[in-house]
Amino acid sequence: MSETKSRLKAFFIAGTDTGVGKTLVSAALLFKAQQQNLSTAALKPVAAGCEETLDGLRNEDALLLQKYCQPSLRYEQINPVALRAAIAPHIAAQQENRRLSVNGLSGFCRGVLMTRADFTVVEGAGGWRVPLNARETLADLAKELHLPVILVVGVRLGCINHTLLTVEAIVRDGLSLAGWVANVIDADMPCIDDNIAAIAERLRAPCLGKIPCLNKALPELAAEHLDLSPLLSALL
């Protein structure tokens, strides 16, 4: 295990769209890593849709990630840029007279990455090309950090096209797809297994699991459907 730990690193968690379960999968991956006695860390560099609390602005997704960091991290380390409005991050930032940039966000991220946890996830926002400003997107942050990508596929109508286009963009940006997770978000979608199989046939990266529609969207339950071994073996 010591050799495994020495070679583990961070992954950028991207989604085929907004609302596909990136945070659920991120937290489940962290929980799964903890089950293998690995230290964990998480980042959600930009979070829009934060609520005012006695401790300041807080985002529900970032708070969930915080629960699965071991050793614990301060909220501000996990979510350095908290925005009030639940809209596109660059628009929310404009409304607050703030400017998002890859340079600023990468600095925050590197601070957490330097804690050298065995398993770290950096969760994006929305899909792959979500803007940060007039020139940069969150994809540029993943590129700046040189992180392999784990793609969360929201299994619903159109997921094959969304997945293949996203993977094309990831590869075109010079990053590797470390793996992908099929997260079923429309239980009534026809031919769910056929759609997932069609994606698997067209991607070279391993499928890390298929998460069915859960009665309770808990990371512990989602983790039962995930397999970290392709990630761990690839890093050895």
MARDRENRO-120703 format. One record per residue: residue number from 1; residue in one letter; y, z, x of N, C-alpha, C in turn. Coordinates in steps of 0.001 Angstrom, whole numbers, plus 500000, padded with zeros to 6 digits. Each point is the difference from the previous one (the first is absolute). Example, Ala and Ser with C-alpha at 12.3 -4.5 7.8 and 13.67 -1.06 7.14 Angstrom:
2
[1; "a"; [494310; 507800; 513190]; [501190; 500000; 499110]; [501200; 500000; 500900]]
[2; "s"; [501050; 499280; 499650]; [501190; 500060; 500820]; [501090; 500730; 499230]]
END
This chain:
236
[1; "m"; [498788; 500000; 500823]; [501212; 500000; 499177]; [501253; 500000; 500851]]
[2; "s"; [499967; 500633; 501165]; [501199; 500054; 500829]; [500435; 498611; 500437]]
[3; "e"; [499021; 499120; 500303]; [500344; 498635; 500391]; [500612; 499256; 498818]]
[4; "t"; [499420; 500238; 498797]; [500548; 499361; 498805]; [501439; 500424; 499789]]
[5; "k"; [500253; 501307; 500089]; [501337; 500508; 499766]; [501012; 499388; 500952]]
[6; "s"; [499594; 499819; 501246]; [500945; 499531; 501008]; [500469; 498579; 499729]]
[7; "r"; [499262; 499260; 499148]; [500337; 498606; 499797]; [500506; 499709; 498592]]
[8; "l"; [500128; 500996; 499179]; [500500; 499763; 498658]; [501500; 499775; 500024]]
[9; "k"; [500501; 499310; 498972]; [501409; 499691; 499975]; [500485; 499893; 498566]]
[10; "a"; [501174; 499403; 499841]; [500633; 499942; 498692]; [499756; 498661; 499321]]
[11; "f"; [500097; 500022; 498673]; [499843; 498801; 499198]; [501172; 499900; 499023]]
[12; "f"; [500435; 498776; 499752]; [501036; 499759; 499001]; [499309; 499674; 498684]]
[13; "i"; [500333; 500750; 498954]; [499382; 499793; 498694]; [500912; 499111; 499167]]
[14; "a"; [499535; 498795; 499733]; [500762; 499040; 499206]; [499297; 499784; 498669]]
[15; "g"; [500724; 499422; 499049]; [499422; 499713; 498696]; [500246; 498574; 499596]]
[16; "t"; [499168; 499486; 499100]; [500195; 498656; 499488]; [501186; 499944; 499035]]
[17; "d"; [500473; 501162; 499568]; [501133; 500073; 499086]; [500398; 501469; 499897]]
[18; "t"; [500992; 500278; 499184]; [500341; 501386; 499718]; [499036; 500543; 498944]]
[19; "g"; [499761; 501292; 500024]; [499139; 500621; 499004]; [498530; 499673; 500130]]
[20; "v"; [499532; 499719; 501221]; [498574; 499656; 500185]; [499186; 501156; 500577]]
[21; "g"; [500652; 501153; 500232]; [499248; 501164; 500463]; [500051; 500245; 501492]]
[22; "k"; [501070; 499577; 500661]; [500094; 500213; 501450]; [499949; 501483; 500361]]
[23; "t"; [500709; 500823; 499236]; [500038; 501427; 500331]; [498652; 500661; 499755]]
[24; "l"; [499353; 499653; 498893]; [498671; 500548; 499715]; [499037; 499658; 501127]]
[25; "v"; [499999; 498737; 500428]; [499102; 499572; 501068]; [500376; 500662; 501320]]
[26; "s"; [501299; 500089; 500287]; [500443; 500641; 501238]; [499526; 501446; 500073]]
[27; "a"; [500207; 500735; 498914]; [499587; 501401; 499973]; [498484; 500125; 500067]]
[28; "a"; [499289; 499089; 499339]; [498536; 500030; 500043]; [499486; 499727; 501405]]
[29; "l"; [500634; 499081; 500705]; [499616; 499727; 501387]; [500227; 501225; 500882]]
[30; "l"; [501122; 500679; 499787]; [500288; 501227; 500756]; [498949; 501064; 499719]]
[31; "f"; [499674; 500172; 498727]; [498983; 500991; 499622]; [498659; 499648; 500633]]
[32; "k"; [499651; 498731; 499970]; [498734; 499548; 500585]; [499979; 500274; 501503]]
[33; "a"; [501128; 499774; 500661]; [500082; 500264; 501443]; [499851; 501487; 500291]]
[34; "q"; [500602; 500834; 499169]; [499886; 501445; 500186]; [498550; 500459; 499849]]
[35; "q"; [499258; 499341; 499130]; [498582; 500338; 499830]; [499201; 499730; 501268]]
[36; "q"; [500550; 499142; 500873]; [499347; 499705; 501274]; [500659; 500752; 501150]]
[37; "n"; [500691; 501079; 499636]; [500627; 500890; 500988]; [501067; 499302; 500838]]
[38; "l"; [500713; 499078; 499388]; [501086; 499317; 500682]; [501333; 500572; 499532]]
[39; "s"; [500937; 500167; 500915]; [501348; 500400; 499609]; [500686; 498810; 499353]]
[40; "t"; [500915; 500278; 499073]; [500604; 498929; 499214]; [501515; 500142; 499923]]
[41; "a"; [500658; 498866; 499831]; [501453; 499971; 499809]; [500334; 498824; 499096]]
[42; "a"; [501137; 500079; 499324]; [500384; 498941; 499077]; [501503; 499813; 500004]]
[43; "l"; [500401; 498777; 499692]; [501415; 499655; 499868]; [500185; 499126; 498771]]
[44; "k"; [501029; 500268; 499258]; [500518; 499064; 499004]; [501471; 499855; 500353]]
[45; "p"; [500322; 499104; 500940]; [501339; 499954; 500596]; [501123; 499880; 498978]]
[46; "v"; [499766; 499176; 498968]; [501006; 499808; 498949]; [499349; 500273; 498656]]
[47; "a"; [500611; 500864; 499219]; [499497; 500279; 498659]; [501144; 499922; 499009]]
[48; "a"; [499895; 499085; 499047]; [500981; 499906; 498923]; [499415; 500661; 498755]]
[49; "g"; [500845; 500639; 499230]; [499526; 500723; 498831]; [499761; 501456; 500312]]
[50; "c"; [500949; 500627; 500685]; [499877; 501406; 500389]; [500756; 500882; 499006]]
[51; "e"; [499526; 501218; 499834]; [500631; 500951; 499086]; [500673; 501115; 500786]]
[52; "e"; [501106; 500460; 499459]; [500732; 501101; 500633]; [499254; 501309; 499756]]
[53; "t"; [499746; 500747; 501076]; [499352; 501307; 499899]; [500821; 501009; 500792]]
[54; "l"; [499581; 501248; 499959]; [500684; 501028; 500778]; [499917; 499718; 501493]]
[55; "d"; [498980; 499241; 500397]; [499818; 499661; 501413]; [500636; 498669; 500370]]
[56; "g"; [500626; 499333; 499041]; [500583; 498685; 500248]; [499239; 498927; 499260]]
[57; "l"; [500276; 498747; 500290]; [499309; 498897; 499341]; [498532; 499968; 500407]]
[58; "r"; [499141; 499856; 498997]; [498568; 499976; 500259]; [499352; 498883; 499204]]
[59; "n"; [499030; 499336; 500626]; [499272; 498893; 499386]; [498556; 500426; 499757]]
[60; "e"; [499510; 499705; 498813]; [498655; 500428; 499605]; [498930; 499476; 500948]]
[61; "d"; [500109; 498729; 500392]; [498998; 499414; 500895]; [500035; 500662; 501376]]
[62; "a"; [501199; 500226; 500526]; [500117; 500631; 501321]; [499473; 501429; 499967]]
[63; "l"; [500225; 500699; 498905]; [499479; 501369; 499881]; [498477; 499993; 499990]]
[64; "l"; [499407; 498990; 499368]; [498538; 499909; 500001]; [499484; 499761; 501412]]
[65; "l"; [500639; 499105; 500728]; [499579; 499752; 501382]; [500120; 501264; 500842]]
[66; "q"; [501051; 500770; 499755]; [500213; 501227; 500769]; [498830; 500961; 499854]]
[67; "k"; [499383; 500033; 498826]; [498869; 500900; 499754]; [498810; 499672; 500888]]
[68; "y"; [499914; 498766; 500460]; [498818; 499579; 500756]; [500293; 499778; 501483]]
[69; "c"; [501082; 500608; 500471]; [500298; 499980; 501433]; [499493; 501290; 500632]]
[70; "q"; [499222; 499862; 501039]; [499445; 501163; 500692]; [500006; 499744; 501499]]
[71; "p"; [500821; 500706; 500766]; [500874; 501114; 499604]; [501159; 499539; 499118]]
[72; "s"; [500624; 500955; 499336]; [501028; 499684; 499019]; [501245; 499412; 500658]]
[73; "l"; [500706; 499181; 499231]; [501260; 499409; 500437]; [501089; 500371; 499003]]
[74; "r"; [501235; 500105; 500485]; [501124; 500235; 499105]; [500220; 498767; 499122]]
[75; "y"; [500515; 500221; 498806]; [500217; 498885; 499078]; [500870; 498929; 500641]]
[76; "e"; [501054; 500413; 500685]; [500924; 499039; 500601]; [499331; 499129; 501061]]
[77; "q"; [498928; 500490; 500609]; [499260; 499176; 500949]; [499215; 498908; 499282]]
[78; "i"; [499463; 500346; 498852]; [499186; 499051; 499243]; [500868; 498970; 499293]]
[79; "n"; [501081; 500460; 499394]; [500898; 499112; 499254]; [501437; 500173; 500480]]
[80; "p"; [500352; 499344; 501101]; [501348; 500174; 500563]; [501112; 499384; 499158]]
[81; "v"; [499693; 498965; 499209]; [501021; 499363; 499165]; [499582; 500134; 498536]]
[82; "a"; [500645; 500925; 499295]; [499714; 500251; 498586]; [501151; 499467; 499162]]
[83; "l"; [499687; 499111; 499058]; [501004; 499356; 499170]; [499779; 500380; 498532]]
[84; "r"; [501067; 500147; 499264]; [499908; 500503; 498634]; [499410; 498993; 499011]]
[85; "a"; [500552; 498817; 499935]; [499626; 499041; 498964]; [498624; 499404; 500257]]
[86; "a"; [499202; 499874; 498943]; [498661; 499420; 500102]; [500098; 498481; 499867]]
[87; "i"; [500625; 499382; 500986]; [500206; 498553; 500031]; [499701; 499511; 501414]]
[88; "a"; [500203; 498716; 500242]; [499772; 499465; 501344]; [500782; 500824; 501023]]
[89; "p"; [499352; 500389; 501108]; [500639; 500915; 500949]; [501359; 499542; 500512]]
[90; "h"; [500138; 498705; 500304]; [501287; 499553; 500554]; [501112; 500099; 498961]]
[91; "i"; [499664; 499815; 498718]; [501002; 500129; 498945]; [500341; 501475; 499783]]
[92; "a"; [498975; 500853; 500014]; [500237; 501441; 499860]; [500869; 500510; 501137]]
[93; "a"; [499760; 499492; 501205]; [500802; 500419; 501152]; [501443; 499535; 499848]]
[94; "q"; [500194; 498778; 499518]; [501348; 499486; 499791]; [500770; 500867; 499005]]
[95; "q"; [499326; 500443; 498956]; [500645; 500839; 498993]; [500457; 501337; 500578]]
[96; "e"; [499341; 500441; 501079]; [500361; 501265; 500642]; [500808; 499787; 501272]]
[97; "n"; [500458; 498762; 500192]; [500786; 499646; 501184]; [499251; 500328; 501299]]
[98; "r"; [498720; 499688; 499987]; [499170; 500191; 501179]; [499446; 498646; 500421]]
[99; "r"; [499691; 499891; 501280]; [499440; 498752; 500513]; [498650; 500264; 500635]]
[100; "l"; [499008; 499292; 499544]; [498662; 500106; 500570]; [499855; 499002; 501141]]
[101; "s"; [499291; 500396; 501044]; [499753; 499085; 501116]; [498668; 500323; 500641]]
[102; "v"; [499383; 498978; 500572]; [498733; 500188; 500710]; [500192; 500940; 501182]]
[103; "n"; [501098; 499846; 500709]; [500247; 500835; 501167]; [500043; 501484; 499627]]
[104; "g"; [500714; 500316; 498926]; [500085; 501399; 499591]; [498667; 500537; 499514]]
[105; "l"; [499294; 499231; 499178]; [498726; 500461; 499461]; [498931; 500119; 501082]]
[106; "s"; [500005; 499066; 500946]; [498988; 500067; 501062]; [500194; 501235; 500867]]
[107; "g"; [501247; 500413; 500169]; [500254; 501227; 500755]; [499403; 501214; 499321]]
[108; "f"; [500177; 500092; 498683]; [499394; 501094; 499245]; [498473; 499958; 500119]]
[109; "c"; [499440; 498805; 499853]; [498547; 499861; 500038]; [499423; 500402; 501357]]
[110; "r"; [500664; 499579; 501059]; [499478; 500314; 501327]; [499998; 501503; 500258]]
[111; "g"; [500935; 500711; 499384]; [500007; 501449; 500147]; [498719; 500621; 499491]]
[112; "v"; [499499; 499508; 498860]; [498741; 500511; 499451]; [498810; 499449; 500774]]
[113; "l"; [500061; 498732; 500382]; [498891; 499417; 500752]; [499788; 500719; 501329]]
[114; "m"; [501064; 500558; 500544]; [499880; 500726; 501269]; [499291; 501338; 499844]]
[115; "t"; [499792; 500448; 498756]; [499208; 501223; 499807]; [498533; 499750; 500335]]
[116; "r"; [499627; 498699; 500092]; [498679; 499591; 500463]; [498884; 500561; 499129]]
[117; "a"; [500177; 499921; 498692]; [498898; 500328; 499102]; [498886; 498978; 500193]]
[118; "d"; [498781; 500403; 499697]; [498872; 499090; 500166]; [500074; 498815; 499036]]
[119; "f"; [500530; 500248; 498797]; [500021; 498969; 498960]; [501332; 500073; 499276]]
[120; "t"; [500799; 498939; 500088]; [501335; 499988; 499411]; [500162; 498781; 499107]]
[121; "v"; [500638; 500198; 498852]; [500317; 498875; 499127]; [501514; 499937; 499805]]
[122; "v"; [500518; 498778; 500014]; [501409; 499740; 499706]; [500020; 499140; 498745]]
[123; "e"; [500443; 500594; 498902]; [499942; 499290; 498719]; [501283; 499223; 499744]]
[124; "g"; [499840; 498743; 499655]; [501143; 499173; 499662]; [500476; 500267; 498577]]
[125; "a"; [500836; 499107; 499496]; [500502; 500096; 498631]; [499850; 498641; 499347]]
[126; "g"; [499453; 499978; 498780]; [499824; 498724; 499321]; [499045; 499096; 500744]]
[127; "g"; [500322; 498705; 500046]; [499159; 499033; 500700]; [500437; 499789; 501434]]
[128; "w"; [499498; 498920; 500610]; [500189; 499779; 501432]; [501428; 499630; 500367]]
[129; "r"; [500705; 499277; 499152]; [501324; 499488; 500350]; [501145; 500761; 499322]]
[130; "v"; [499830; 501267; 499750]; [501072; 500784; 499379]; [501189; 500085; 500957]]
[131; "p"; [501200; 499595; 499565]; [501160; 499991; 500897]; [500473; 501403; 500382]]
[132; "l"; [500492; 500096; 501232]; [500713; 501197; 500445]; [501504; 499741; 500010]]
[133; "n"; [500353; 498783; 500351]; [501398; 499573; 500020]; [500014; 498473; 499871]]
[134; "a"; [501105; 499382; 500290]; [500109; 498552; 499814]; [499069; 499211; 500909]]
[135; "r"; [499554; 500576; 501106]; [499198; 499256; 500981]; [498604; 500566; 500216]]
[136; "e"; [499821; 501288; 499780]; [498741; 500652; 500373]; [499221; 500461; 498763]]
[137; "t"; [498681; 500054; 500181]; [499107; 500504; 498952]; [499125; 501098; 500579]]
[138; "l"; [499243; 500660; 499126]; [499086; 501024; 500484]; [498903; 499418; 500885]]
[139; "a"; [499710; 498719; 499826]; [499054; 499345; 500903]; [500501; 500045; 501431]]
[140; "d"; [501305; 499911; 500178]; [500575; 500071; 501346]; [499787; 501381; 500627]]
[141; "l"; [499927; 501023; 499160]; [499716; 501337; 500525]; [498576; 500067; 500532]]
[142; "a"; [499053; 499471; 499238]; [498610; 499963; 500472]; [499889; 499221; 501299]]
[143; "k"; [500751; 498892; 500105]; [499990; 499201; 501217]; [500602; 500772; 501173]]
[144; "e"; [501097; 500695; 499754]; [500654; 500775; 501053]; [499094; 501090; 500527]]
[145; "l"; [499217; 500603; 499114]; [499097; 501084; 500398]; [498652; 499482; 500498]]
[146; "h"; [499770; 498685; 499864]; [498741; 499371; 500449]; [498781; 500665; 499354]]
[147; "l"; [500074; 500201; 498697]; [498916; 500699; 499316]; [499038; 499029; 499315]]
[148; "p"; [498699; 500229; 500135]; [499050; 499249; 499179]; [500187; 500395; 498543]]
[149; "v"; [499654; 499104; 499101]; [500296; 500180; 498581]; [498733; 500276; 499202]]
[150; "i"; [500104; 500952; 499081]; [498989; 500196; 498961]; [500648; 499564; 498691]]
[151; "l"; [499388; 499050; 499322]; [500583; 499441; 498785]; [499342; 500590; 498763]]
[152; "v"; [500822; 500551; 499116]; [499522; 500491; 498710]; [500149; 498879; 498982]]
[153; "v"; [498878; 499563; 499470]; [499976; 498911; 499026]; [499949; 500599; 498600]]
[154; "g"; [501026; 499774; 499225]; [499983; 500433; 498607]; [499183; 499018; 499191]]
[155; "v"; [498810; 500440; 499568]; [499087; 499091; 499303]; [500442; 499868; 498543]]
[156; "r"; [500658; 498886; 499754]; [500446; 499623; 498659]; [500175; 498487; 500028]]
[157; "l"; [500341; 499411; 498871]; [500136; 498549; 499931]; [500987; 499495; 501051]]
[158; "g"; [499579; 499025; 500782]; [500831; 499449; 501057]; [499757; 500594; 501369]]
[159; "c"; [499060; 500945; 500104]; [499830; 500733; 501261]; [499484; 499117; 501133]]
[160; "i"; [499224; 498972; 499698]; [499493; 499136; 501070]; [501153; 499283; 500684]]
[161; "n"; [500845; 499387; 499213]; [501154; 499287; 500548]; [500926; 500949; 500750]]
[162; "h"; [500312; 501154; 499407]; [500893; 500965; 500643]; [499433; 500466; 501336]]
[163; "t"; [498691; 500217; 500035]; [499368; 500471; 501228]; [500061; 498950; 501101]]
[164; "l"; [499604; 498780; 499665]; [499952; 498955; 501021]; [501389; 499668; 500534]]
[165; "l"; [501002; 499971; 499133]; [501360; 499743; 500462]; [500499; 501127; 500908]]
[166; "t"; [499685; 501246; 499623]; [500435; 501137; 500814]; [499337; 499978; 501364]]
[167; "v"; [498700; 499714; 500027]; [499292; 499965; 501281]; [500522; 498866; 500868]]
[168; "e"; [500310; 498845; 499402]; [500597; 498902; 500761]; [501300; 500447; 500666]]
[169; "a"; [500808; 500740; 499269]; [501274; 500471; 500544]; [499782; 501013; 501116]]
[170; "i"; [499037; 500894; 499821]; [499705; 501008; 501020]; [499582; 499323; 501312]]
[171; "v"; [499091; 499047; 499888]; [499508; 499289; 501187]; [501117; 499172; 500631]]
[172; "r"; [500804; 499358; 499165]; [501115; 499193; 500514]; [500994; 500872; 500755]]
[173; "d"; [500116; 501251; 499589]; [500902; 500927; 500676]; [499397; 500565; 501288]]
[174; "g"; [498794; 499568; 500338]; [499398; 500405; 501263]; [499278; 501330; 499971]]
[175; "l"; [499700; 500506; 498798]; [499307; 501276; 499888]; [498560; 499788; 499550]]
[176; "s"; [499161; 500977; 500294]; [498596; 499903; 499621]; [499741; 500759; 498708]]
[177; "l"; [499071; 499476; 499210]; [499561; 500690; 498793]; [498780; 500833; 500365]]
[178; "a"; [500192; 501315; 500047]; [498915; 500888; 500417]; [498963; 500180; 498902]]
[179; "g"; [500434; 499869; 498746]; [499091; 500176; 498876]; [500783; 499934; 498703]]
[180; "w"; [499268; 500011; 498888]; [500654; 499950; 498696]; [499214; 500843; 499012]]
[181; "v"; [500706; 500438; 498977]; [499402; 500841; 498963]; [500263; 499367; 498648]]
[182; "a"; [498952; 499847; 499211]; [500142; 499490; 498638]; [500206; 501195; 499068]]
[183; "n"; [501166; 500081; 499400]; [500324; 501099; 499088]; [500133; 499432; 498586]]
[184; "v"; [499042; 500321; 499162]; [499976; 499446; 498647]; [501058; 500702; 499147]]
[185; "i"; [501020; 499260; 499613]; [501066; 500592; 499189]; [500021; 499442; 498581]]
[186; "d"; [499155; 499006; 499732]; [499832; 499486; 498641]; [498511; 499977; 499690]]
[187; "a"; [499534; 501076; 499360]; [498569; 500132; 499717]; [499509; 498944; 499023]]
[188; "d"; [500912; 499394; 499236]; [499608; 498995; 499011]; [500058; 498582; 500549]]
[189; "m"; [500317; 499872; 501268]; [500058; 498668; 500593]; [498602; 499360; 499992]]
[190; "p"; [499862; 498753; 499531]; [498694; 499340; 500023]; [499528; 499737; 501431]]
[191; "c"; [498708; 500092; 500223]; [499366; 499581; 501258]; [500587; 500725; 501215]]
[192; "i"; [500114; 501314; 499914]; [500567; 500777; 501096]; [499217; 499788; 501290]]
[193; "d"; [498686; 500143; 499920]; [499177; 499873; 501211]; [500072; 498594; 500585]]
[194; "d"; [500077; 498996; 499141]; [500098; 498619; 500480]; [501315; 499773; 500740]]
[195; "n"; [501075; 500591; 499505]; [501295; 499869; 500654]; [499987; 500678; 501368]]
[196; "i"; [499416; 501193; 500062]; [499923; 500712; 501278]; [499135; 499217; 500987]]
[197; "a"; [498887; 499440; 499503]; [499126; 499196; 500870]; [500729; 498768; 500513]]
[198; "a"; [500817; 499386; 499159]; [500749; 498810; 500419]; [500972; 500336; 501119]]
[199; "i"; [500605; 501178; 499916]; [500905; 500436; 501068]; [499210; 500261; 501280]]
[200; "a"; [498881; 500704; 499861]; [499188; 500340; 501176]; [499517; 498749; 500728]]
[201; "e"; [499667; 498958; 499252]; [499522; 498759; 500606]; [501073; 499310; 500827]]
[202; "r"; [501261; 500294; 499700]; [501109; 499271; 500623]; [500733; 500806; 501070]]
[203; "l"; [499630; 501259; 500152]; [500638; 500833; 501017]; [498997; 500345; 501094]]
[204; "r"; [500477; 500010; 501223]; [499135; 500377; 501119]; [499970; 501500; 500214]]
[205; "a"; [500993; 500694; 499499]; [500073; 501448; 500189]; [499031; 500711; 499059]]
[206; "p"; [499522; 501173; 500400]; [499039; 500721; 499161]; [500647; 500610; 498768]]
[207; "c"; [499242; 500043; 498929]; [500420; 500741; 498810]; [499645; 501463; 500216]]
[208; "l"; [500971; 500866; 499921]; [499785; 501433; 500238]; [499554; 500732; 498752]]
[209; "g"; [499981; 499302; 498874]; [499513; 500629; 498786]; [500584; 499397; 498743]]
[210; "k"; [499350; 500302; 498893]; [500462; 499597; 498674]; [500193; 501269; 499180]]
[211; "i"; [501235; 500249; 499608]; [500314; 501189; 499211]; [500072; 499592; 498529]]
[212; "p"; [499134; 500559; 499157]; [500056; 499666; 498576]; [501175; 500705; 499331]]
[213; "c"; [500265; 499658; 498760]; [501007; 500743; 499245]; [499518; 501441; 499849]]
[214; "l"; [500792; 500922; 500483]; [499623; 501405; 499984]; [500670; 500716; 498836]]
[215; "n"; [499254; 500930; 499369]; [500608; 500800; 498937]; [501158; 500820; 500548]]
[216; "k"; [499825; 500500; 501233]; [501060; 500699; 500704]; [500178; 499331; 501357]]
[217; "a"; [501198; 499529; 500267]; [500268; 499274; 501249]; [500204; 500999; 501136]]
[218; "l"; [498907; 500634; 500411]; [500048; 501003; 501061]; [499467; 499397; 501297]]
[219; "p"; [500666; 500247; 501133]; [499518; 499465; 501272]; [498562; 500391; 500312]]
[220; "e"; [499624; 501229; 499644]; [498629; 500445; 500270]; [498974; 499136; 499265]]
[221; "l"; [500330; 499608; 498771]; [499093; 499156; 499233]; [500005; 498571; 500535]]
[222; "a"; [501178; 499505; 500334]; [500096; 498648; 500551]; [499264; 499899; 501327]]
[223; "a"; [500053; 501075; 500799]; [499375; 499991; 501329]; [498487; 499815; 499918]]
[224; "e"; [499408; 500396; 498869]; [498554; 499831; 499835]; [499587; 498531; 500025]]
[225; "h"; [500966; 499125; 499766]; [499708; 498567; 499924]; [500452; 499246; 501253]]
[226; "l"; [500427; 500744; 501031]; [500500; 499373; 501220]; [499058; 500236; 501173]]
[227; "d"; [500045; 499099; 500940]; [499196; 500090; 501213]; [500884; 499738; 501202]]
[228; "l"; [500178; 501027; 500829]; [500849; 499877; 501188]; [499280; 499402; 501194]]
[229; "s"; [498689; 499878; 499932]; [499228; 499601; 501181]; [500443; 498656; 500590]]
[230; "p"; [500389; 498995; 499203]; [500471; 498757; 500635]; [501252; 500215; 500841]]
[231; "l"; [500875; 500906; 499569]; [501203; 500282; 500783]; [499653; 500749; 501278]]
[232; "l"; [499131; 501003; 499876]; [499675; 500822; 501157]; [499195; 499202; 501034]]
[233; "s"; [499055; 499203; 499538]; [499185; 499227; 500953]; [500829; 498931; 500690]]
[234; "a"; [500982; 499435; 499291]; [500842; 498967; 500586]; [500901; 500566; 501083]]
[235; "l"; [500282; 501292; 499937]; [500896; 500610; 500968]; [499266; 500531; 501221]]
[236; "l"; [498682; 500011; 499956]; [499234; 500485; 501143]; [499906; 498916; 501077]]
END
